[in-house]
Structures are given as structure tokens and as C-alpha cells.
Amino acid sequence: MTDITASLELIKRGADELLIEADLVEKLKSGRPLRVKAGFDPTAPDLHLGHTVLINKLRHFQELGHQVLFL
């Protein structure tokens, strides 16, 4: 995993609010990969390009070496 500060900056990029940043920093310092989960209903009529914001953020987590579960 890259430097903690660089990782945190990439995670925060484009985010409006980050809840409990101190907990995230501690988890990043542990050196263990995070498990990030996100789910979408592919049959939902409201699935649209706006969801790519979250998908791109998941890609950032993958680039940092974390495990992404796409449900």
C-alpha cells in the first residue's frame, strides 16, 4: 500500500464528507487491506450514469490495494 497521506487524499478526492476520518486513518495504518462493499440493483429502473461516481471511487480503493466487493 502507498503512503497513508497519499492514500487518504485519493480516498477523499471528490468526497463531500468523510465520516470518522480518524478511524479510517487507523485502519490504513494497520497495513491490512480494507474490504469495501457496494451494491446496485441491476434491474432497478433508476440505475444511471450518476452511479459511475461510486464505481470510480471503488476503483480508487482497488488501486490502493484494497478488496472491492461489487454486489
PDB file of N, CA, C, O and CB in Angstrom:
ATOM      1  N   MET A   1       0.853  -1.177   0.000  1.00  0.00           N
ATOM      2  CA  MET A   1       0.000   0.000   0.000  1.00  0.00           C
ATOM      3  C   MET A   1       0.899   1.240   0.000  1.00  0.00           C
ATOM      4  O   MET A   1       2.007   1.223   0.536  1.00  0.00           O
ATOM      5  CB  MET A   1      -0.970  -0.002   1.233  1.00  0.00           C
ATOM      6  N   THR A   2       0.412   2.280  -0.593  1.00  0.00           N
ATOM      7  CA  THR A   2       1.178   3.514  -0.696  1.00  0.00           C
ATOM      8  C   THR A   2       1.168   4.262   0.627  1.00  0.00           C
ATOM      9  O   THR A   2       0.564   3.814   1.601  1.00  0.00           O
ATOM     10  CB  THR A   2       0.622   4.400  -1.812  1.00  0.00           C
ATOM     11  N   ASP A   3       1.822   5.376   0.651  1.00  0.00           N
ATOM     12  CA  ASP A   3       1.871   6.243   1.819  1.00  0.00           C
ATOM     13  C   ASP A   3       0.462   6.565   2.319  1.00  0.00           C
ATOM     14  O   ASP A   3      -0.445   6.788   1.517  1.00  0.00           O
ATOM     15  CB  ASP A   3       2.627   7.536   1.490  1.00  0.00           C
ATOM     16  N   ILE A   4       0.279   6.589   3.623  1.00  0.00           N
ATOM     17  CA  ILE A   4      -1.035   6.813   4.233  1.00  0.00           C
ATOM     18  C   ILE A   4      -1.629   8.154   3.805  1.00  0.00           C
ATOM     19  O   ILE A   4      -2.818   8.233   3.499  1.00  0.00           O
ATOM     20  CB  ILE A   4      -0.927   6.755   5.760  1.00  0.00           C
ATOM     21  N   THR A   5      -0.820   9.197   3.782  1.00  0.00           N
ATOM     22  CA  THR A   5      -1.327  10.519   3.413  1.00  0.00           C
ATOM     23  C   THR A   5      -1.811  10.532   1.970  1.00  0.00           C
ATOM     24  O   THR A   5      -2.869  11.084   1.669  1.00  0.00           O
ATOM     25  CB  THR A   5      -0.245  11.587   3.614  1.00  0.00           C
ATOM     26  N   ALA A   6      -1.037   9.924   1.081  1.00  0.00           N
ATOM     27  CA  ALA A   6      -1.431   9.870  -0.331  1.00  0.00           C
ATOM     28  C   ALA A   6      -2.698   9.041  -0.500  1.00  0.00           C
ATOM     29  O   ALA A   6      -3.577   9.395  -1.286  1.00  0.00           O
ATOM     30  CB  ALA A   6      -0.293   9.284  -1.192  1.00  0.00           C
ATOM     31  N   SER A   7      -2.791   7.939   0.236  1.00  0.00           N
ATOM     32  CA  SER A   7      -3.990   7.099   0.178  1.00  0.00           C
ATOM     33  C   SER A   7      -5.212   7.866   0.646  1.00  0.00           C
ATOM     34  O   SER A   7      -6.267   7.814   0.015  1.00  0.00           O
ATOM     35  CB  SER A   7      -3.808   5.840   1.026  1.00  0.00           C
ATOM     36  N   LEU A   8      -5.067   8.571   1.744  1.00  0.00           N
ATOM     37  CA  LEU A   8      -6.186   9.330   2.294  1.00  0.00           C
ATOM     38  C   LEU A   8      -6.621  10.431   1.331  1.00  0.00           C
ATOM     39  O   LEU A   8      -7.816  10.683   1.181  1.00  0.00           O
ATOM     40  CB  LEU A   8      -5.807   9.934   3.652  1.00  0.00           C
ATOM     41  N   GLU A   9      -5.673  11.081   0.684  1.00  0.00           N
ATOM     42  CA  GLU A   9      -6.016  12.133  -0.279  1.00  0.00           C
ATOM     43  C   GLU A   9      -6.792  11.568  -1.463  1.00  0.00           C
ATOM     44  O   GLU A   9      -7.749  12.186  -1.929  1.00  0.00           O
ATOM     45  CB  GLU A   9      -4.749  12.839  -0.773  1.00  0.00           C
ATOM     46  N   LEU A  10      -6.385  10.390  -1.957  1.00  0.00           N
ATOM     47  CA  LEU A  10      -7.101   9.778  -3.071  1.00  0.00           C
ATOM     48  C   LEU A  10      -8.512   9.373  -2.651  1.00  0.00           C
ATOM     49  O   LEU A  10      -9.463   9.544  -3.413  1.00  0.00           O
ATOM     50  CB  LEU A  10      -6.332   8.558  -3.598  1.00  0.00           C
ATOM     51  N   ILE A  11      -8.645   8.843  -1.453  1.00  0.00           N
ATOM     52  CA  ILE A  11      -9.963   8.439  -0.956  1.00  0.00           C
ATOM     53  C   ILE A  11     -10.862   9.662  -0.777  1.00  0.00           C
ATOM     54  O   ILE A  11     -12.054   9.607  -1.082  1.00  0.00           O
ATOM     55  CB  ILE A  11      -9.828   7.671   0.381  1.00  0.00           C
ATOM     56  N   LYS A  12     -10.300  10.758  -0.289  1.00  0.00           N
ATOM     57  CA  LYS A  12     -11.094  11.965  -0.033  1.00  0.00           C
ATOM     58  C   LYS A  12     -11.410  12.759  -1.296  1.00  0.00           C
ATOM     59  O   LYS A  12     -12.326  13.580  -1.298  1.00  0.00           O
ATOM     60  CB  LYS A  12     -10.367  12.854   0.941  1.00  0.00           C
ATOM     61  N   ARG A  13     -10.659  12.521  -2.369  1.00  0.00           N
ATOM     62  CA  ARG A  13     -10.863  13.290  -3.608  1.00  0.00           C
ATOM     63  C   ARG A  13     -12.286  13.094  -4.124  1.00  0.00           C
ATOM     64  O   ARG A  13     -12.730  11.966  -4.339  1.00  0.00           O
ATOM     65  CB  ARG A  13      -9.836  12.867  -4.694  1.00  0.00           C
ATOM     66  N   GLY A  14     -12.979  14.179  -4.315  1.00  0.00           N
ATOM     67  CA  GLY A  14     -14.337  14.133  -4.838  1.00  0.00           C
ATOM     68  C   GLY A  14     -15.395  13.826  -3.793  1.00  0.00           C
ATOM     69  O   GLY A  14     -16.586  13.796  -4.104  1.00  0.00           O
ATOM     70  N   ALA A  15     -14.969  13.594  -2.550  1.00  0.00           N
ATOM     71  CA  ALA A  15     -15.929  13.283  -1.486  1.00  0.00           C
ATOM     72  C   ALA A  15     -16.433  14.577  -0.860  1.00  0.00           C
ATOM     73  O   ALA A  15     -15.662  15.506  -0.618  1.00  0.00           O
ATOM     74  CB  ALA A  15     -15.287  12.368  -0.406  1.00  0.00           C
ATOM     75  N   ASP A  16     -17.710  14.624  -0.606  1.00  0.00           N
ATOM     76  CA  ASP A  16     -18.305  15.788   0.029  1.00  0.00           C
ATOM     77  C   ASP A  16     -18.060  15.759   1.533  1.00  0.00           C
ATOM     78  O   ASP A  16     -17.853  16.799   2.159  1.00  0.00           O
ATOM     79  CB  ASP A  16     -19.808  15.851  -0.267  1.00  0.00           C
ATOM     80  N   GLU A  17     -18.084  14.561   2.104  1.00  0.00           N
ATOM     81  CA  GLU A  17     -17.934  14.415   3.550  1.00  0.00           C
ATOM     82  C   GLU A  17     -17.319  13.055   3.831  1.00  0.00           C
ATOM     83  O   GLU A  17     -17.649  12.070   3.172  1.00  0.00           O
ATOM     84  CB  GLU A  17     -19.304  14.574   4.285  1.00  0.00           C
ATOM     85  N   LEU A  18     -16.427  13.002   4.807  1.00  0.00           N
ATOM     86  CA  LEU A  18     -15.810  11.752   5.225  1.00  0.00           C
ATOM     87  C   LEU A  18     -16.123  11.562   6.696  1.00  0.00           C
ATOM     88  O   LEU A  18     -15.660  12.330   7.539  1.00  0.00           O
ATOM     89  CB  LEU A  18     -14.264  11.749   4.962  1.00  0.00           C
ATOM     90  N   LEU A  19     -16.900  10.548   7.005  1.00  0.00           N
ATOM     91  CA  LEU A  19     -17.295  10.292   8.380  1.00  0.00           C
ATOM     92  C   LEU A  19     -16.187   9.540   9.108  1.00  0.00           C
ATOM     93  O   LEU A  19     -15.631   8.578   8.578  1.00  0.00           O
ATOM     94  CB  LEU A  19     -18.612   9.497   8.430  1.00  0.00           C
ATOM     95  N   ILE A  20     -15.877   9.968  10.287  1.00  0.00           N
ATOM     96  CA  ILE A  20     -14.916   9.340  11.185  1.00  0.00           C
ATOM     97  C   ILE A  20     -13.575   9.095  10.482  1.00  0.00           C
ATOM     98  O   ILE A  20     -13.132   7.957  10.328  1.00  0.00           O
ATOM     99  CB  ILE A  20     -15.481   8.021  11.720  1.00  0.00           C
ATOM    100  N   GLU A  21     -12.959  10.174  10.072  1.00  0.00           N
ATOM    101  CA  GLU A  21     -11.675  10.102   9.362  1.00  0.00           C
ATOM    102  C   GLU A  21     -10.596   9.444  10.213  1.00  0.00           C
ATOM    103  O   GLU A  21      -9.743   8.729   9.688  1.00  0.00           O
ATOM    104  CB  GLU A  21     -11.221  11.501   8.946  1.00  0.00           C
ATOM    105  N   ALA A  22     -10.626   9.678  11.518  1.00  0.00           N
ATOM    106  CA  ALA A  22      -9.614   9.095  12.404  1.00  0.00           C
ATOM    107  C   ALA A  22      -9.654   7.570  12.354  1.00  0.00           C
ATOM    108  O   ALA A  22      -8.604   6.926  12.367  1.00  0.00           O
ATOM    109  CB  ALA A  22      -9.821   9.580  13.847  1.00  0.00           C
ATOM    110  N   ASP A  23     -10.849   6.986  12.299  1.00  0.00           N
ATOM    111  CA  ASP A  23     -10.966   5.527  12.205  1.00  0.00           C
ATOM    112  C   ASP A  23     -10.385   5.016  10.894  1.00  0.00           C
ATOM    113  O   ASP A  23      -9.718   3.982  10.869  1.00  0.00           O
ATOM    114  CB  ASP A  23     -12.434   5.096  12.331  1.00  0.00           C
ATOM    115  N   LEU A  24     -10.633   5.733   9.810  1.00  0.00           N
ATOM    116  CA  LEU A  24     -10.092   5.334   8.511  1.00  0.00           C
ATOM    117  C   LEU A  24      -8.570   5.389   8.529  1.00  0.00           C
ATOM    118  O   LEU A  24      -7.911   4.492   8.003  1.00  0.00           O
ATOM    119  CB  LEU A  24     -10.645   6.236   7.392  1.00  0.00           C
ATOM    120  N   VAL A  25      -8.012   6.421   9.124  1.00  0.00           N
ATOM    121  CA  VAL A  25      -6.555   6.545   9.208  1.00  0.00           C
ATOM    122  C   VAL A  25      -5.971   5.373   9.983  1.00  0.00           C
ATOM    123  O   VAL A  25      -4.964   4.797   9.572  1.00  0.00           O
ATOM    124  CB  VAL A  25      -6.158   7.878   9.873  1.00  0.00           C
ATOM    125  N   GLU A  26      -6.593   5.017  11.097  1.00  0.00           N
ATOM    126  CA  GLU A  26      -6.109   3.886  11.894  1.00  0.00           C
ATOM    127  C   GLU A  26      -6.163   2.586  11.100  1.00  0.00           C
ATOM    128  O   GLU A  26      -5.239   1.775  11.172  1.00  0.00           O
ATOM    129  CB  GLU A  26      -6.932   3.747  13.179  1.00  0.00           C
ATOM    130  N   LYS A  27      -7.234   2.385  10.346  1.00  0.00           N
ATOM    131  CA  LYS A  27      -7.344   1.170   9.537  1.00  0.00           C
ATOM    132  C   LYS A  27      -6.299   1.155   8.430  1.00  0.00           C
ATOM    133  O   LYS A  27      -5.745   0.101   8.115  1.00  0.00           O
ATOM    134  CB  LYS A  27      -8.749   1.051   8.936  1.00  0.00           C
ATOM    135  N   LEU A  28      -6.027   2.303   7.842  1.00  0.00           N
ATOM    136  CA  LEU A  28      -4.991   2.375   6.810  1.00  0.00           C
ATOM    137  C   LEU A  28      -3.609   2.112   7.407  1.00  0.00           C
ATOM    138  O   LEU A  28      -2.770   1.477   6.768  1.00  0.00           O
ATOM    139  CB  LEU A  28      -5.017   3.750   6.119  1.00  0.00           C
ATOM    140  N   LYS A  29      -3.370   2.592   8.621  1.00  0.00           N
ATOM    141  CA  LYS A  29      -2.082   2.388   9.284  1.00  0.00           C
ATOM    142  C   LYS A  29      -1.843   0.927   9.638  1.00  0.00           C
ATOM    143  O   LYS A  29      -0.694   0.501   9.756  1.00  0.00           O
ATOM    144  CB  LYS A  29      -2.003   3.234  10.538  1.00  0.00           C
ATOM    145  N   SER A  30      -2.911   0.155   9.807  1.00  0.00           N
ATOM    146  CA  SER A  30      -2.754  -1.254  10.175  1.00  0.00           C
ATOM    147  C   SER A  30      -2.060  -2.051   9.077  1.00  0.00           C
ATOM    148  O   SER A  30      -1.479  -3.104   9.340  1.00  0.00           O
ATOM    149  CB  SER A  30      -4.113  -1.871  10.482  1.00  0.00           C
ATOM    150  N   GLY A  31      -2.123  -1.546   7.840  1.00  0.00           N
ATOM    151  CA  GLY A  31      -1.461  -2.236   6.739  1.00  0.00           C
ATOM    152  C   GLY A  31      -2.286  -3.339   6.108  1.00  0.00           C
ATOM    153  O   GLY A  31      -1.901  -3.895   5.079  1.00  0.00           O
ATOM    154  N   ARG A  32      -3.407  -3.655   6.711  1.00  0.00           N
ATOM    155  CA  ARG A  32      -4.283  -4.686   6.137  1.00  0.00           C
ATOM    156  C   ARG A  32      -5.201  -4.050   5.111  1.00  0.00           C
ATOM    157  O   ARG A  32      -5.678  -2.932   5.307  1.00  0.00           O
ATOM    158  CB  ARG A  32      -5.113  -5.400   7.243  1.00  0.00           C
ATOM    159  N   PRO A  33      -5.452  -4.762   4.009  1.00  0.00           N
ATOM    160  CA  PRO A  33      -6.363  -4.200   3.003  1.00  0.00           C
ATOM    161  C   PRO A  33      -7.786  -4.094   3.542  1.00  0.00           C
ATOM    162  O   PRO A  33      -8.258  -4.976   4.260  1.00  0.00           O
ATOM    163  CB  PRO A  33      -6.350  -5.058   1.730  1.00  0.00           C
ATOM    164  N   LEU A  34      -8.450  -3.018   3.192  1.00  0.00           N
ATOM    165  CA  LEU A  34      -9.844  -2.831   3.579  1.00  0.00           C
ATOM    166  C   LEU A  34     -10.733  -3.657   2.661  1.00  0.00           C
ATOM    167  O   LEU A  34     -10.344  -3.976   1.538  1.00  0.00           O
ATOM    168  CB  LEU A  34     -10.243  -1.333   3.527  1.00  0.00           C
ATOM    169  N   ARG A  35     -11.902  -3.998   3.128  1.00  0.00           N
ATOM    170  CA  ARG A  35     -12.915  -4.645   2.298  1.00  0.00           C
ATOM    171  C   ARG A  35     -14.036  -3.630   2.119  1.00  0.00           C
ATOM    172  O   ARG A  35     -14.752  -3.298   3.064  1.00  0.00           O
ATOM    173  CB  ARG A  35     -13.443  -5.997   2.946  1.00  0.00           C
ATOM    174  N   VAL A  36     -14.175  -3.145   0.888  1.00  0.00           N
ATOM    175  CA  VAL A  36     -15.149  -2.106   0.565  1.00  0.00           C
ATOM    176  C   VAL A  36     -16.272  -2.740  -0.238  1.00  0.00           C
ATOM    177  O   VAL A  36     -16.027  -3.395  -1.251  1.00  0.00           O
ATOM    178  CB  VAL A  36     -14.491  -0.927  -0.223  1.00  0.00           C
ATOM    179  N   LYS A  37     -17.500  -2.544   0.216  1.00  0.00           N
ATOM    180  CA  LYS A  37     -18.652  -3.161  -0.448  1.00  0.00           C
ATOM    181  C   LYS A  37     -19.590  -2.094  -0.996  1.00  0.00           C
ATOM    182  O   LYS A  37     -19.806  -1.053  -0.376  1.00  0.00           O
ATOM    183  CB  LYS A  37     -19.410  -4.084   0.524  1.00  0.00           C
ATOM    184  N   ALA A  38     -20.142  -2.379  -2.172  1.00  0.00           N
ATOM    185  CA  ALA A  38     -21.166  -1.511  -2.759  1.00  0.00           C
ATOM    186  C   ALA A  38     -22.099  -2.390  -3.565  1.00  0.00           C
ATOM    187  O   ALA A  38     -21.671  -3.341  -4.220  1.00  0.00           O
ATOM    188  CB  ALA A  38     -20.536  -0.379  -3.653  1.00  0.00           C
ATOM    189  N   GLY A  39     -23.360  -2.065  -3.509  1.00  0.00           N
ATOM    190  CA  GLY A  39     -24.324  -2.872  -4.240  1.00  0.00           C
ATOM    191  C   GLY A  39     -25.289  -2.028  -5.041  1.00  0.00           C
ATOM    192  O   GLY A  39     -25.688  -0.937  -4.633  1.00  0.00           O
ATOM    193  N   PHE A  40     -25.650  -2.557  -6.181  1.00  0.00           N
ATOM    194  CA  PHE A  40     -26.622  -1.916  -7.057  1.00  0.00           C
ATOM    195  C   PHE A  40     -27.609  -2.975  -7.509  1.00  0.00           C
ATOM    196  O   PHE A  40     -27.242  -4.137  -7.680  1.00  0.00           O
ATOM    197  CB  PHE A  40     -25.931  -1.226  -8.279  1.00  0.00           C
ATOM    198  N   ASP A  41     -28.837  -2.590  -7.701  1.00  0.00           N
ATOM    199  CA  ASP A  41     -29.844  -3.486  -8.258  1.00  0.00           C
ATOM    200  C   ASP A  41     -29.835  -3.294  -9.770  1.00  0.00           C
ATOM    201  O   ASP A  41     -30.312  -2.269 -10.259  1.00  0.00           O
ATOM    202  CB  ASP A  41     -31.274  -3.210  -7.650  1.00  0.00           C
ATOM    203  N   PRO A  42     -29.300  -4.259 -10.521  1.00  0.00           N
ATOM    204  CA  PRO A  42     -29.209  -4.082 -11.973  1.00  0.00           C
ATOM    205  C   PRO A  42     -30.565  -4.040 -12.669  1.00  0.00           C
ATOM    206  O   PRO A  42     -30.658  -3.626 -13.824  1.00  0.00           O
ATOM    207  CB  PRO A  42     -28.387  -5.188 -12.565  1.00  0.00           C
ATOM    208  N   THR A  43     -31.608  -4.463 -11.975  1.00  0.00           N
ATOM    209  CA  THR A  43     -32.943  -4.431 -12.578  1.00  0.00           C
ATOM    210  C   THR A  43     -33.690  -3.146 -12.247  1.00  0.00           C
ATOM    211  O   THR A  43     -34.788  -2.912 -12.752  1.00  0.00           O
ATOM    212  CB  THR A  43     -33.755  -5.627 -12.115  1.00  0.00           C
ATOM    213  N   ALA A  44     -33.096  -2.318 -11.403  1.00  0.00           N
ATOM    214  CA  ALA A  44     -33.764  -1.081 -10.993  1.00  0.00           C
ATOM    215  C   ALA A  44     -33.857  -0.112 -12.167  1.00  0.00           C
ATOM    216  O   ALA A  44     -32.908   0.024 -12.939  1.00  0.00           O
ATOM    217  CB  ALA A  44     -33.016  -0.422  -9.815  1.00  0.00           C
ATOM    218  N   PRO A  45     -34.983   0.553 -12.301  1.00  0.00           N
ATOM    219  CA  PRO A  45     -35.136   1.495 -13.407  1.00  0.00           C
ATOM    220  C   PRO A  45     -34.321   2.777 -13.222  1.00  0.00           C
ATOM    221  O   PRO A  45     -34.154   3.550 -14.166  1.00  0.00           O
ATOM    222  CB  PRO A  45     -36.591   1.847 -13.574  1.00  0.00           C
ATOM    223  N   ASP A  46     -33.815   3.001 -12.012  1.00  0.00           N
ATOM    224  CA  ASP A  46     -33.093   4.247 -11.769  1.00  0.00           C
ATOM    225  C   ASP A  46     -31.576   4.082 -11.759  1.00  0.00           C
ATOM    226  O   ASP A  46     -30.871   4.959 -11.260  1.00  0.00           O
ATOM    227  CB  ASP A  46     -33.534   4.833 -10.465  1.00  0.00           C
ATOM    228  N   LEU A  47     -31.064   2.989 -12.293  1.00  0.00           N
ATOM    229  CA  LEU A  47     -29.625   2.829 -12.429  1.00  0.00           C
ATOM    230  C   LEU A  47     -29.170   3.707 -13.594  1.00  0.00           C
ATOM    231  O   LEU A  47     -29.642   3.533 -14.718  1.00  0.00           O
ATOM    232  CB  LEU A  47     -29.233   1.323 -12.656  1.00  0.00           C
ATOM    233  N   HIS A  48     -28.256   4.650 -13.338  1.00  0.00           N
ATOM    234  CA  HIS A  48     -27.899   5.633 -14.360  1.00  0.00           C
ATOM    235  C   HIS A  48     -26.415   5.979 -14.274  1.00  0.00           C
ATOM    236  O   HIS A  48     -25.694   5.451 -13.428  1.00  0.00           O
ATOM    237  CB  HIS A  48     -28.754   6.907 -14.209  1.00  0.00           C
ATOM    238  N   LEU A  49     -25.976   6.856 -15.144  1.00  0.00           N
ATOM    239  CA  LEU A  49     -24.561   7.221 -15.207  1.00  0.00           C
ATOM    240  C   LEU A  49     -24.059   7.887 -13.936  1.00  0.00           C
ATOM    241  O   LEU A  49     -22.854   7.898 -13.684  1.00  0.00           O
ATOM    242  CB  LEU A  49     -24.323   8.135 -16.372  1.00  0.00           C
ATOM    243  N   GLY A  50     -24.944   8.436 -13.139  1.00  0.00           N
ATOM    244  CA  GLY A  50     -24.535   9.034 -11.874  1.00  0.00           C
ATOM    245  C   GLY A  50     -23.904   8.023 -10.932  1.00  0.00           C
ATOM    246  O   GLY A  50     -23.135   8.395 -10.046  1.00  0.00           O
ATOM    247  N   HIS A  51     -24.221   6.756 -11.116  1.00  0.00           N
ATOM    248  CA  HIS A  51     -23.634   5.713 -10.287  1.00  0.00           C
ATOM    249  C   HIS A  51     -22.147   5.517 -10.580  1.00  0.00           C
ATOM    250  O   HIS A  51     -21.442   4.879  -9.798  1.00  0.00           O
ATOM    251  CB  HIS A  51     -24.376   4.408 -10.496  1.00  0.00           C
ATOM    252  N   THR A  52     -21.667   6.059 -11.696  1.00  0.00           N
ATOM    253  CA  THR A  52     -20.248   5.905 -12.019  1.00  0.00           C
ATOM    254  C   THR A  52     -19.353   6.631 -11.020  1.00  0.00           C
ATOM    255  O   THR A  52     -18.171   6.308 -10.905  1.00  0.00           O
ATOM    256  CB  THR A  52     -19.972   6.418 -13.424  1.00  0.00           C
ATOM    257  N   VAL A  53     -19.893   7.597 -10.306  1.00  0.00           N
ATOM    258  CA  VAL A  53     -19.107   8.287  -9.277  1.00  0.00           C
ATOM    259  C   VAL A  53     -18.662   7.280  -8.223  1.00  0.00           C
ATOM    260  O   VAL A  53     -17.488   7.244  -7.854  1.00  0.00           O
ATOM    261  CB  VAL A  53     -19.929   9.439  -8.623  1.00  0.00           C
ATOM    262  N   LEU A  54     -19.588   6.466  -7.739  1.00  0.00           N
ATOM    263  CA  LEU A  54     -19.250   5.448  -6.745  1.00  0.00           C
ATOM    264  C   LEU A  54     -18.362   4.366  -7.351  1.00  0.00           C
ATOM    265  O   LEU A  54     -17.434   3.888  -6.698  1.00  0.00           O
ATOM    266  CB  LEU A  54     -20.525   4.821  -6.166  1.00  0.00           C
ATOM    267  N   ILE A  55     -18.636   3.982  -8.577  1.00  0.00           N
ATOM    268  CA  ILE A  55     -17.825   2.954  -9.234  1.00  0.00           C
ATOM    269  C   ILE A  55     -16.381   3.440  -9.386  1.00  0.00           C
ATOM    270  O   ILE A  55     -15.446   2.665  -9.187  1.00  0.00           O
ATOM    271  CB  ILE A  55     -18.422   2.587 -10.619  1.00  0.00           C
ATOM    272  N   ASN A  56     -16.194   4.699  -9.732  1.00  0.00           N
ATOM    273  CA  ASN A  56     -14.835   5.253  -9.826  1.00  0.00           C
ATOM    274  C   ASN A  56     -14.154   5.288  -8.466  1.00  0.00           C
ATOM    275  O   ASN A  56     -12.951   5.043  -8.371  1.00  0.00           O
ATOM    276  CB  ASN A  56     -14.874   6.664 -10.421  1.00  0.00           C
ATOM    277  N   LYS A  57     -14.902   5.587  -7.417  1.00  0.00           N
ATOM    278  CA  LYS A  57     -14.323   5.598  -6.073  1.00  0.00           C
ATOM    279  C   LYS A  57     -13.902   4.181  -5.670  1.00  0.00           C
ATOM    280  O   LYS A  57     -12.870   4.001  -5.023  1.00  0.00           O
ATOM    281  CB  LYS A  57     -15.333   6.175  -5.047  1.00  0.00           C
ATOM    282  N   LEU A  58     -14.693   3.184  -6.049  1.00  0.00           N
ATOM    283  CA  LEU A  58     -14.311   1.798  -5.784  1.00  0.00           C
ATOM    284  C   LEU A  58     -13.010   1.462  -6.506  1.00  0.00           C
ATOM    285  O   LEU A  58     -12.162   0.750  -5.968  1.00  0.00           O
ATOM    286  CB  LEU A  58     -15.433   0.831  -6.218  1.00  0.00           C
ATOM    287  N   ARG A  59     -12.856   1.970  -7.715  1.00  0.00           N
ATOM    288  CA  ARG A  59     -11.622   1.746  -8.475  1.00  0.00           C
ATOM    289  C   ARG A  59     -10.430   2.361  -7.743  1.00  0.00           C
ATOM    290  O   ARG A  59      -9.347   1.777  -7.738  1.00  0.00           O
ATOM    291  CB  ARG A  59     -11.743   2.340  -9.901  1.00  0.00           C
ATOM    292  N   HIS A  60     -10.612   3.522  -7.128  1.00  0.00           N
ATOM    293  CA  HIS A  60      -9.535   4.133  -6.352  1.00  0.00           C
ATOM    294  C   HIS A  60      -9.111   3.211  -5.211  1.00  0.00           C
ATOM    295  O   HIS A  60      -7.920   3.034  -4.957  1.00  0.00           O
ATOM    296  CB  HIS A  60      -9.975   5.504  -5.798  1.00  0.00           C
ATOM    297  N   PHE A  61     -10.092   2.626  -4.525  1.00  0.00           N
ATOM    298  CA  PHE A  61      -9.763   1.693  -3.444  1.00  0.00           C
ATOM    299  C   PHE A  61      -8.977   0.501  -3.986  1.00  0.00           C
ATOM    300  O   PHE A  61      -8.016   0.060  -3.356  1.00  0.00           O
ATOM    301  CB  PHE A  61     -11.046   1.210  -2.736  1.00  0.00           C
ATOM    302  N   GLN A  62      -9.375  -0.028  -5.147  1.00  0.00           N
ATOM    303  CA  GLN A  62      -8.640  -1.140  -5.750  1.00  0.00           C
ATOM    304  C   GLN A  62      -7.208  -0.739  -6.074  1.00  0.00           C
ATOM    305  O   GLN A  62      -6.280  -1.508  -5.823  1.00  0.00           O
ATOM    306  CB  GLN A  62      -9.347  -1.624  -7.016  1.00  0.00           C
ATOM    307  N   GLU A  63      -7.020   0.441  -6.621  1.00  0.00           N
ATOM    308  CA  GLU A  63      -5.680   0.912  -6.971  1.00  0.00           C
ATOM    309  C   GLU A  63      -4.785   1.024  -5.742  1.00  0.00           C
ATOM    310  O   GLU A  63      -3.563   0.918  -5.848  1.00  0.00           O
ATOM    311  CB  GLU A  63      -5.764   2.262  -7.675  1.00  0.00           C
ATOM    312  N   LEU A  64      -5.387   1.236  -4.584  1.00  0.00           N
ATOM    313  CA  LEU A  64      -4.635   1.325  -3.335  1.00  0.00           C
ATOM    314  C   LEU A  64      -4.402  -0.047  -2.706  1.00  0.00           C
ATOM    315  O   LEU A  64      -3.792  -0.144  -1.641  1.00  0.00           O
ATOM    316  CB  LEU A  64      -5.366   2.224  -2.351  1.00  0.00           C
ATOM    317  N   GLY A  65      -4.882  -1.108  -3.356  1.00  0.00           N
ATOM    318  CA  GLY A  65      -4.642  -2.461  -2.866  1.00  0.00           C
ATOM    319  C   GLY A  65      -5.727  -3.024  -1.972  1.00  0.00           C
ATOM    320  O   GLY A  65      -5.522  -4.060  -1.340  1.00  0.00           O
ATOM    321  N   HIS A  66      -6.867  -2.374  -1.904  1.00  0.00           N
ATOM    322  CA  HIS A  66      -7.960  -2.853  -1.070  1.00  0.00           C
ATOM    323  C   HIS A  66      -8.865  -3.784  -1.868  1.00  0.00           C
ATOM    324  O   HIS A  66      -8.850  -3.782  -3.099  1.00  0.00           O
ATOM    325  CB  HIS A  66      -8.767  -1.673  -0.506  1.00  0.00           C
ATOM    326  N   GLN A  67      -9.648  -4.574  -1.152  1.00  0.00           N
ATOM    327  CA  GLN A  67     -10.562  -5.523  -1.791  1.00  0.00           C
ATOM    328  C   GLN A  67     -11.920  -4.855  -1.975  1.00  0.00           C
ATOM    329  O   GLN A  67     -12.489  -4.317  -1.026  1.00  0.00           O
ATOM    330  CB  GLN A  67     -10.698  -6.832  -0.947  1.00  0.00           C
ATOM    331  N   VAL A  68     -12.432  -4.892  -3.197  1.00  0.00           N
ATOM    332  CA  VAL A  68     -13.726  -4.298  -3.511  1.00  0.00           C
ATOM    333  C   VAL A  68     -14.711  -5.411  -3.822  1.00  0.00           C
ATOM    334  O   VAL A  68     -14.439  -6.282  -4.647  1.00  0.00           O
ATOM    335  CB  VAL A  68     -13.616  -3.305  -4.703  1.00  0.00           C
ATOM    336  N   LEU A  69     -15.850  -5.376  -3.159  1.00  0.00           N
ATOM    337  CA  LEU A  69     -16.921  -6.336  -3.418  1.00  0.00           C
ATOM    338  C   LEU A  69     -18.070  -5.579  -4.054  1.00  0.00           C
ATOM    339  O   LEU A  69     -18.681  -4.706  -3.437  1.00  0.00           O
ATOM    340  CB  LEU A  69     -17.378  -7.067  -2.106  1.00  0.00           C
ATOM    341  N   PHE A  70     -18.348  -5.923  -5.276  1.00  0.00           N
ATOM    342  CA  PHE A  70     -19.414  -5.274  -6.031  1.00  0.00           C
ATOM    343  C   PHE A  70     -20.609  -6.209  -6.016  1.00  0.00           C
ATOM    344  O   PHE A  70     -20.595  -7.259  -6.659  1.00  0.00           O
ATOM    345  CB  PHE A  70     -18.967  -4.935  -7.500  1.00  0.00           C
ATOM    346  N   LEU A  71     -21.637  -5.828  -5.286  1.00  0.00           N
ATOM    347  CA  LEU A  71     -22.808  -6.694  -5.118  1.00  0.00           C
ATOM    348  C   LEU A  71     -23.887  -6.326  -6.094  1.00  0.00           C
ATOM    349  O   LEU A  71     -24.951  -6.946  -6.103  1.00  0.00           O
ATOM    350  CB  LEU A  71     -23.347  -6.613  -3.698  1.00  0.00           C
TER     351      LEU A  71
END
